[in-house]
Amino acid sequence: MGAEEEEAKEKPRPTPMTQAQFLSWKLRKDADESARKAEAARKRVEDIAAGTVQMNGRELFLHEPQVFDNSLY
């Protein structure tokens, strides 16, 4: 038991976080993630326009709806 108590004493205790600190961290984290997602979406649109990536079904439907016109059959 002596060794376990010494290990517990040696570990640094985390500093307590206030609610205001948590909320500012959360806002910053959410803003970073939304900026990252917006950048990825913008790059995806550019790559689709350049023809370097394959479109999924939804993107194909939005960009070329004539492909899904069944009145031709």
N, CA, C and O atoms as CSV, one atom per row, in Angstrom:
chain,resi,resn,atom,element,x,y,z
A,1,MET,N,N,0.807,-1.198,0.000
A,1,MET,CA,C,0.000,0.000,0.000
A,1,MET,C,C,0.845,1.255,0.000
A,1,MET,O,O,0.396,2.294,-0.483
A,2,GLY,N,N,2.015,1.192,0.510
A,2,GLY,CA,C,2.866,2.361,0.584
A,2,GLY,C,C,3.244,2.884,-0.786
A,2,GLY,O,O,3.294,4.097,-0.988
A,3,ALA,N,N,3.515,1.991,-1.740
A,3,ALA,CA,C,3.913,2.410,-3.075
A,3,ALA,C,C,2.754,3.068,-3.808
A,3,ALA,O,O,2.959,4.034,-4.544
A,4,GLU,N,N,1.547,2.564,-3.619
A,4,GLU,CA,C,0.376,3.138,-4.292
A,4,GLU,C,C,0.088,4.540,-3.783
A,4,GLU,O,O,-0.290,5.420,-4.556
A,5,GLU,N,N,0.262,4.745,-2.507
A,5,GLU,CA,C,0.022,6.072,-1.941
A,5,GLU,C,C,1.055,7.064,-2.442
A,5,GLU,O,O,0.725,8.226,-2.679
A,6,GLU,N,N,2.296,6.634,-2.607
A,6,GLU,CA,C,3.338,7.525,-3.109
A,6,GLU,C,C,3.075,7.898,-4.561
A,6,GLU,O,O,3.286,9.046,-4.952
A,7,GLU,N,N,2.616,6.938,-5.367
A,7,GLU,CA,C,2.307,7.231,-6.767
A,7,GLU,C,C,1.163,8.236,-6.869
A,7,GLU,O,O,1.193,9.127,-7.717
A,8,ALA,N,N,0.171,8.099,-6.021
A,8,ALA,CA,C,-0.959,9.017,-6.038
A,8,ALA,C,C,-0.517,10.433,-5.656
A,8,ALA,O,O,-1.050,11.418,-6.167
A,9,LYS,N,N,0.458,10.519,-4.755
A,9,LYS,CA,C,0.937,11.830,-4.337
A,9,LYS,C,C,1.788,12.486,-5.410
A,9,LYS,O,O,1.814,13.713,-5.503
A,10,GLU,N,N,2.481,11.705,-6.218
A,10,GLU,CA,C,3.389,12.251,-7.227
A,10,GLU,C,C,2.646,12.797,-8.452
A,10,GLU,O,O,3.163,13.690,-9.124
A,11,LYS,N,N,1.468,12.293,-8.755
A,11,LYS,CA,C,0.715,12.746,-9.920
A,11,LYS,C,C,0.248,14.179,-9.702
A,11,LYS,O,O,-0.288,14.512,-8.645
A,12,PRO,N,N,0.454,15.019,-10.705
A,12,PRO,CA,C,-0.015,16.404,-10.554
A,12,PRO,C,C,-1.539,16.438,-10.618
A,12,PRO,O,O,-2.158,15.702,-11.386
A,13,ARG,N,N,-2.109,17.269,-9.832
A,13,ARG,CA,C,-3.557,17.414,-9.825
A,13,ARG,C,C,-3.958,18.394,-10.917
A,13,ARG,O,O,-3.325,19.440,-11.066
A,14,PRO,N,N,-4.987,18.079,-11.673
A,14,PRO,CA,C,-5.413,19.010,-12.719
A,14,PRO,C,C,-5.982,20.284,-12.104
A,14,PRO,O,O,-6.589,20.266,-11.033
A,15,THR,N,N,-5.770,21.376,-12.805
A,15,THR,CA,C,-6.304,22.635,-12.299
A,15,THR,C,C,-7.811,22.646,-12.544
A,15,THR,O,O,-8.266,22.229,-13.610
A,16,PRO,N,N,-8.570,23.105,-11.595
A,16,PRO,CA,C,-10.022,23.129,-11.782
A,16,PRO,C,C,-10.410,24.131,-12.868
A,16,PRO,O,O,-9.780,25.177,-13.023
A,17,MET,N,N,-11.460,23.788,-13.614
A,17,MET,CA,C,-11.903,24.636,-14.711
A,17,MET,C,C,-13.244,25.258,-14.332
A,17,MET,O,O,-14.160,24.569,-13.883
A,18,THR,N,N,-13.339,26.554,-14.520
A,18,THR,CA,C,-14.603,27.223,-14.222
A,18,THR,C,C,-15.547,27.042,-15.400
A,18,THR,O,O,-15.130,26.646,-16.488
A,19,GLN,N,N,-16.805,27.331,-15.177
A,19,GLN,CA,C,-17.787,27.202,-16.246
A,19,GLN,C,C,-17.483,28.190,-17.371
A,19,GLN,O,O,-17.662,27.861,-18.543
A,20,ALA,N,N,-17.033,29.377,-17.035
A,20,ALA,CA,C,-16.705,30.376,-18.060
A,20,ALA,C,C,-15.537,29.902,-18.923
A,20,ALA,O,O,-15.547,30.087,-20.139
A,21,GLN,N,N,-14.533,29.290,-18.295
A,21,GLN,CA,C,-13.405,28.761,-19.062
A,21,GLN,C,C,-13.866,27.638,-19.985
A,21,GLN,O,O,-13.444,27.574,-21.139
A,22,PHE,N,N,-14.724,26.758,-19.489
A,22,PHE,CA,C,-15.223,25.666,-20.309
A,22,PHE,C,C,-16.022,26.191,-21.495
A,22,PHE,O,O,-15.854,25.715,-22.618
A,23,LEU,N,N,-16.896,27.175,-21.252
A,23,LEU,CA,C,-17.714,27.704,-22.333
A,23,LEU,C,C,-16.863,28.390,-23.397
A,23,LEU,O,O,-17.146,28.270,-24.590
A,24,SER,N,N,-15.822,29.109,-22.974
A,24,SER,CA,C,-14.961,29.754,-23.969
A,24,SER,C,C,-14.194,28.704,-24.762
A,24,SER,O,O,-14.005,28.860,-25.968
A,25,TRP,N,N,-13.745,27.625,-24.096
A,25,TRP,CA,C,-13.067,26.538,-24.804
A,25,TRP,C,C,-14.016,25.875,-25.785
A,25,TRP,O,O,-13.637,25.589,-26.920
A,26,LYS,N,N,-15.254,25.626,-25.355
A,26,LYS,CA,C,-16.239,24.966,-26.205
A,26,LYS,C,C,-16.575,25.827,-27.416
A,26,LYS,O,O,-16.681,25.308,-28.527
A,27,LEU,N,N,-16.743,27.124,-27.225
A,27,LEU,CA,C,-17.028,28.023,-28.351
A,27,LEU,C,C,-15.869,28.032,-29.348
A,27,LEU,O,O,-16.072,28.001,-30.562
A,28,ARG,N,N,-14.655,28.075,-28.810
A,28,ARG,CA,C,-13.471,28.082,-29.673
A,28,ARG,C,C,-13.376,26.759,-30.449
A,28,ARG,O,O,-13.082,26.754,-31.645
A,29,LYS,N,N,-13.625,25.655,-29.765
A,29,LYS,CA,C,-13.569,24.342,-30.406
A,29,LYS,C,C,-14.634,24.223,-31.492
A,29,LYS,O,O,-14.348,23.734,-32.585
A,30,ASP,N,N,-15.858,24.665,-31.205
A,30,ASP,CA,C,-16.936,24.603,-32.191
A,30,ASP,C,C,-16.637,25.490,-33.394
A,30,ASP,O,O,-16.919,25.110,-34.530
A,31,ALA,N,N,-16.072,26.663,-33.154
A,31,ALA,CA,C,-15.728,27.563,-34.251
A,31,ALA,C,C,-14.634,26.953,-35.130
A,31,ALA,O,O,-14.699,27.039,-36.356
A,32,ASP,N,N,-13.636,26.343,-34.507
A,32,ASP,CA,C,-12.577,25.689,-35.279
A,32,ASP,C,C,-13.133,24.548,-36.121
A,32,ASP,O,O,-12.751,24.389,-37.280
A,33,GLU,N,N,-14.025,23.759,-35.549
A,33,GLU,CA,C,-14.583,22.635,-36.285
A,33,GLU,C,C,-15.472,23.098,-37.433
A,33,GLU,O,O,-15.427,22.520,-38.519
A,34,SER,N,N,-16.275,24.126,-37.208
A,34,SER,CA,C,-17.130,24.619,-38.283
A,34,SER,C,C,-16.289,25.241,-39.397
A,34,SER,O,O,-16.637,25.117,-40.571
A,35,ALA,N,N,-15.194,25.905,-39.049
A,35,ALA,CA,C,-14.305,26.462,-40.068
A,35,ALA,C,C,-13.636,25.348,-40.861
A,35,ALA,O,O,-13.468,25.458,-42.076
A,36,ARG,N,N,-13.254,24.277,-40.173
A,36,ARG,CA,C,-12.626,23.139,-40.852
A,36,ARG,C,C,-13.614,22.461,-41.797
A,36,ARG,O,O,-13.247,22.081,-42.909
A,37,LYS,N,N,-14.865,22.308,-41.361
A,37,LYS,CA,C,-15.885,21.687,-42.212
A,37,LYS,C,C,-16.205,22.568,-43.410
A,37,LYS,O,O,-16.394,22.065,-44.518
A,38,ALA,N,N,-16.268,23.883,-43.199
A,38,ALA,CA,C,-16.545,24.803,-44.300
A,38,ALA,C,C,-15.424,24.770,-45.327
A,38,ALA,O,O,-15.683,24.807,-46.530
A,39,GLU,N,N,-14.188,24.700,-44.868
A,39,GLU,CA,C,-13.048,24.622,-45.779
A,39,GLU,C,C,-13.077,23.314,-46.574
A,39,GLU,O,O,-12.789,23.310,-47.770
A,40,ALA,N,N,-13.423,22.207,-45.916
A,40,ALA,CA,C,-13.500,20.919,-46.602
A,40,ALA,C,C,-14.617,20.928,-47.642
A,40,ALA,O,O,-14.456,20.386,-48.736
A,41,ALA,N,N,-15.746,21.542,-47.304
A,41,ALA,CA,C,-16.861,21.627,-48.252
A,41,ALA,C,C,-16.485,22.497,-49.448
A,41,ALA,O,O,-16.805,22.167,-50.590
A,42,ARG,N,N,-15.806,23.609,-49.178
A,42,ARG,CA,C,-15.392,24.493,-50.273
A,42,ARG,C,C,-14.421,23.781,-51.207
A,42,ARG,O,O,-14.521,23.900,-52.428
A,43,LYS,N,N,-13.483,23.041,-50.626
A,43,LYS,CA,C,-12.519,22.310,-51.431
A,43,LYS,C,C,-13.209,21.216,-52.239
A,43,LYS,O,O,-12.845,20.968,-53.389
A,44,ARG,N,N,-14.202,20.561,-51.642
A,44,ARG,CA,C,-14.940,19.505,-52.344
A,44,ARG,C,C,-15.671,20.083,-53.551
A,44,ARG,O,O,-15.678,19.473,-54.621
A,45,VAL,N,N,-16.284,21.252,-53.388
A,45,VAL,CA,C,-16.987,21.903,-54.501
A,45,VAL,C,C,-15.999,22.254,-55.615
A,45,VAL,O,O,-16.298,22.066,-56.794
A,46,GLU,N,N,-14.833,22.761,-55.243
A,46,GLU,CA,C,-13.817,23.087,-56.250
A,46,GLU,C,C,-13.339,21.839,-56.978
A,46,GLU,O,O,-13.153,21.859,-58.195
A,47,ASP,N,N,-13.139,20.750,-56.235
A,47,ASP,CA,C,-12.680,19.506,-56.855
A,47,ASP,C,C,-13.740,18.919,-57.787
A,47,ASP,O,O,-13.406,18.373,-58.838
A,48,ILE,N,N,-15.008,19.027,-57.410
A,48,ILE,CA,C,-16.089,18.543,-58.283
A,48,ILE,C,C,-16.131,19.375,-59.551
A,48,ILE,O,O,-16.282,18.826,-60.642
A,49,ALA,N,N,-16.001,20.693,-59.427
A,49,ALA,CA,C,-16.020,21.570,-60.603
A,49,ALA,C,C,-14.840,21.271,-61.515
A,49,ALA,O,O,-14.959,21.367,-62.737
A,50,ALA,N,N,-13.700,20.910,-60.930
A,50,ALA,CA,C,-12.517,20.593,-61.728
A,50,ALA,C,C,-12.582,19.173,-62.295
A,50,ALA,O,O,-11.827,18.834,-63.206
A,51,GLY,N,N,-13.485,18.342,-61.758
A,51,GLY,CA,C,-13.613,16.970,-62.228
A,51,GLY,C,C,-12.556,16.035,-61.678
A,51,GLY,O,O,-12.292,14.986,-62.267
A,52,THR,N,N,-11.947,16.398,-60.554
A,52,THR,CA,C,-10.883,15.553,-59.997
A,52,THR,C,C,-11.404,14.513,-59.018
A,52,THR,O,O,-10.683,13.575,-58.678
A,53,VAL,N,N,-12.648,14.660,-58.555
A,53,VAL,CA,C,-13.233,13.672,-57.650
A,53,VAL,C,C,-14.574,13.215,-58.200
A,53,VAL,O,O,-15.225,13.924,-58.967
A,54,GLN,N,N,-14.972,12.022,-57.794
A,54,GLN,CA,C,-16.240,11.477,-58.232
A,54,GLN,C,C,-17.358,12.006,-57.335
A,54,GLN,O,O,-17.209,12.064,-56.114
A,55,MET,N,N,-18.482,12.391,-57.949
A,55,MET,CA,C,-19.614,12.893,-57.178
A,55,MET,C,C,-20.392,11.739,-56.573
A,55,MET,O,O,-20.462,10.651,-57.146
A,56,ASN,N,N,-20.977,11.989,-55.404
A,56,ASN,CA,C,-21.898,11.001,-54.856
A,56,ASN,C,C,-23.284,11.258,-55.444
A,56,ASN,O,O,-23.456,12.195,-56.223
A,57,GLY,N,N,-24.260,10.452,-55.088
A,57,GLY,CA,C,-25.594,10.561,-55.679
A,57,GLY,C,C,-26.255,11.902,-55.453
A,57,GLY,O,O,-26.852,12.468,-56.368
A,58,ARG,N,N,-26.152,12.408,-54.247
A,58,ARG,CA,C,-26.788,13.700,-53.957
A,58,ARG,C,C,-26.137,14.817,-54.769
A,58,ARG,O,O,-26.836,15.663,-55.328
A,59,GLU,N,N,-24.810,14.828,-54.840
A,59,GLU,CA,C,-24.111,15.875,-55.592
A,59,GLU,C,C,-24.443,15.774,-57.077
A,59,GLU,O,O,-24.618,16.793,-57.745
A,60,LEU,N,N,-24.529,14.559,-57.593
A,60,LEU,CA,C,-24.892,14.374,-58.998
A,60,LEU,C,C,-26.301,14.888,-59.249
A,60,LEU,O,O,-26.541,15.563,-60.250
A,61,PHE,N,N,-27.239,14.578,-58.353
A,61,PHE,CA,C,-28.610,15.048,-58.502
A,61,PHE,C,C,-28.683,16.570,-58.463
A,61,PHE,O,O,-29.459,17.167,-59.210
A,62,LEU,N,N,-27.890,17.207,-57.607
A,62,LEU,CA,C,-27.924,18.662,-57.506
A,62,LEU,C,C,-27.259,19.343,-58.698
A,62,LEU,O,O,-27.713,20.403,-59.131
A,63,HIS,N,N,-26.186,18.749,-59.239
A,63,HIS,CA,C,-25.445,19.390,-60.322
A,63,HIS,C,C,-25.931,18.995,-61.713
A,63,HIS,O,O,-25.832,19.787,-62.651
A,64,GLU,N,N,-26.455,17.782,-61.853
A,64,GLU,CA,C,-26.913,17.311,-63.165
A,64,GLU,C,C,-28.255,16.589,-63.021
A,64,GLU,O,O,-28.312,15.367,-63.157
A,65,PRO,N,N,-29.331,17.326,-62.748
A,65,PRO,CA,C,-30.630,16.667,-62.525
A,65,PRO,C,C,-31.184,15.997,-63.777
A,65,PRO,O,O,-32.050,15.129,-63.670
A,66,GLN,N,N,-30.714,16.371,-64.945
A,66,GLN,CA,C,-31.210,15.763,-66.178
A,66,GLN,C,C,-30.870,14.276,-66.258
A,66,GLN,O,O,-31.531,13.530,-66.980
A,67,VAL,N,N,-29.856,13.843,-65.529
A,67,VAL,CA,C,-29.494,12.433,-65.504
A,67,VAL,C,C,-30.614,11.608,-64.891
A,67,VAL,O,O,-30.765,10.434,-65.228
A,68,PHE,N,N,-31.396,12.193,-64.001
A,68,PHE,CA,C,-32.430,11.469,-63.287
A,68,PHE,C,C,-33.824,11.688,-63.892
A,68,PHE,O,O,-34.825,11.348,-63.261
A,69,ASP,N,N,-33.902,12.244,-65.091
A,69,ASP,CA,C,-35.183,12.491,-65.745
A,69,ASP,C,C,-35.691,11.192,-66.374
A,69,ASP,O,O,-35.126,10.716,-67.359
A,70,ASN,N,N,-36.742,10.624,-65.814
A,70,ASN,CA,C,-37.279,9.358,-66.312
A,70,ASN,C,C,-38.303,9.530,-67.420
A,70,ASN,O,O,-38.808,8.536,-67.939
A,71,SER,N,N,-38.620,10.744,-67.792
A,71,SER,CA,C,-39.602,10.962,-68.852
A,71,SER,C,C,-39.044,10.572,-70.223
A,71,SER,O,O,-39.804,10.485,-71.188
A,72,LEU,N,N,-37.762,10.340,-70.327
A,72,LEU,CA,C,-37.164,9.963,-71.607
A,72,LEU,C,C,-37.398,8.489,-71.938
A,72,LEU,O,O,-37.200,8.073,-73.079
A,73,TYR,N,N,-37.816,7.700,-70.952
A,73,TYR,CA,C,-37.967,6.260,-71.173
A,73,TYR,C,C,-39.380,5.874,-71.422
A,73,TYR,O,O,-39.672,4.696,-71.626
